[in-house]
Amino acid sequence: MTLEQFKQMMKIKVAIDKDWRDVNALLEKAGKRRSLTYNFTKNTASPEFDDNLKDALPNLSFPSVTDQTILNLTAYDKAIKDLEMYFFMKAEDFLFIMNTAGTKKDSVSPPDWESVYDKLAVAHKEKIYAWRRAELAKFKTKQSLTLEEQKEAVQNMIQSALENATVDITDSNLNDQIAVFLPKDQNLSIIDSATNKDNKNLILTDKDWQTLYELLELVWRNRLGIEPVAQKEEWLYLSANEDAKSILASGSVDSPRWRTFGQEQSTLDKDHPPAAKLGWI
């Protein structure tokens, strides 16, 4: 090989060796948590991960996660990621919440409960953000798009994020319309590529699409101007009429009141109850 090729090879090797040193340092830390006398005696840049893992944690077993059978570290990593994706939170936060919820109420301090509520509130926000990204992704109707199909999909996404059906990707001020809902230093090159404003005729990669979804979700979020809040919605005092006060209940002369949703008590026959209906009596 040439000298330049040798230098390039060594540059890559040095970077790889550093990564393995970081991995092995973590294994040594795990080994010391198992036994204070443990020391990592191999080459710190050793790439023999399976052997190094067994050396640090010789009796390693995996807990059950999401009812999956865990046989190795790769499967365990997948199970943890599946759990985090499902609950929209880090596994550490999920463990904290479950441990707190499983503790007797009197044994949990108020700050711990506040922490639980805060983590759940953040998870709810992340769930809404993920839903919005999924809604934007629906405009990409198939895996491979032509340039024209791509531009159409991107235009629909932008219109949805801005809630403005008149926006067109050919608008000279398109980036300005988007930038108003983003930080001042936000890079909009992905918009230029997606709409072909840079005239490069680039077909977006999967990574590019993900970047676009995240950017437009942020536009959507900032346009609304309010953070999602987990809350329960209750409907009270339902009426069958658009203006509930327009129809008074019969027999309400002495005590005027409007008719609420449901059947009047006076028409009921106790011996022959009516069939179930939407509403209440």
Secondary structure as the mmCIF struct_conf table of DSSP 4:
data_model
#
loop_
_struct_conf.conf_type_id
_struct_conf.id
_struct_conf.beg_label_comp_id
_struct_conf.beg_label_asym_id
_struct_conf.beg_label_seq_id
_struct_conf.end_label_comp_id
_struct_conf.end_label_asym_id
_struct_conf.end_label_seq_id
HELX_RH_AL_P HELX_RH_AL_P1 LEU A 3 ARG A 34
TURN_TY1_P TURN_TY1_P1 LEU A 36 THR A 37
BEND BEND1 LYS A 42 LYS A 42
TURN_TY1_P TURN_TY1_P2 THR A 44 ALA A 45
HELX_RH_AL_P HELX_RH_AL_P2 PHE A 49 ALA A 56
BEND BEND2 LEU A 57 LEU A 57
TURN_TY1_P TURN_TY1_P3 PRO A 58 ASN A 59
STRN STRN1 VAL A 65 VAL A 65
TURN_TY1_P TURN_TY1_P4 THR A 66 ASP A 67
STRN STRN2 GLN A 68 GLN A 68
BEND BEND3 ASN A 72 ASN A 72
HELX_RH_AL_P HELX_RH_AL_P3 LEU A 73 PHE A 87
TURN_TY1_P TURN_TY1_P5 PHE A 88 PHE A 88
BEND BEND4 MET A 89 MET A 89
HELX_RH_AL_P HELX_RH_AL_P4 ALA A 91 ALA A 101
TURN_TY1_P TURN_TY1_P6 GLY A 102 GLY A 102
BEND BEND5 THR A 103 THR A 103
HELX_RH_3T_P HELX_RH_3T_P1 LYS A 105 SER A 107
BEND BEND6 VAL A 108 VAL A 108
HELX_RH_AL_P HELX_RH_AL_P5 PRO A 110 ALA A 137
TURN_TY1_P TURN_TY1_P7 LYS A 138 PHE A 139
BEND BEND7 LYS A 142 SER A 144
HELX_RH_AL_P HELX_RH_AL_P6 LEU A 147 LEU A 162
TURN_TY1_P TURN_TY1_P8 GLU A 163 GLU A 163
TURN_TY1_P TURN_TY1_P9 ALA A 165 THR A 166
TURN_TY1_P TURN_TY1_P10 ILE A 169 THR A 170
TURN_TY1_P TURN_TY1_P11 SER A 172 ASN A 173
HELX_RH_AL_P HELX_RH_AL_P7 LEU A 174 ALA A 179
TURN_TY1_P TURN_TY1_P12 VAL A 180 PHE A 181
BEND BEND8 LEU A 182 LEU A 182
TURN_TY1_P TURN_TY1_P13 LYS A 184 ASP A 185
HELX_RH_AL_P HELX_RH_AL_P8 SER A 189 ALA A 194
TURN_TY1_P TURN_TY1_P14 THR A 195 ASP A 198
BEND BEND9 ASN A 199 ASN A 199
HELX_LH_PP_P HELX_LH_PP_P1 LEU A 202 THR A 205
HELX_RH_AL_P HELX_RH_AL_P9 ASP A 206 LEU A 224
BEND BEND10 ILE A 226 ILE A 226
BEND BEND11 TYR A 237 TYR A 237
BEND BEND12 ALA A 240 ASP A 243
HELX_RH_3T_P HELX_RH_3T_P2 ALA A 244 SER A 246
BEND BEND13 ILE A 247 ILE A 247
STRN STRN3 LEU A 248 LEU A 248
HELX_LH_PP_P HELX_LH_PP_P2 ALA A 249 ALA A 249
TURN_TY1_P TURN_TY1_P15 SER A 250 GLY A 251
BEND BEND14 VAL A 253 SER A 255
STRN STRN4 TRP A 258 TRP A 258
HELX_LH_PP_P HELX_LH_PP_P3 ARG A 259 THR A 260
BEND BEND15 PHE A 261 GLY A 262
HELX_RH_3T_P HELX_RH_3T_P3 GLN A 265 THR A 267
TURN_TY1_P TURN_TY1_P16 LYS A 270 ASP A 271
BEND BEND16 HIS A 272 HIS A 272
HELX_LH_PP_P HELX_LH_PP_P4 PRO A 273 ALA A 276
BEND BEND17 LEU A 278 GLY A 279
#
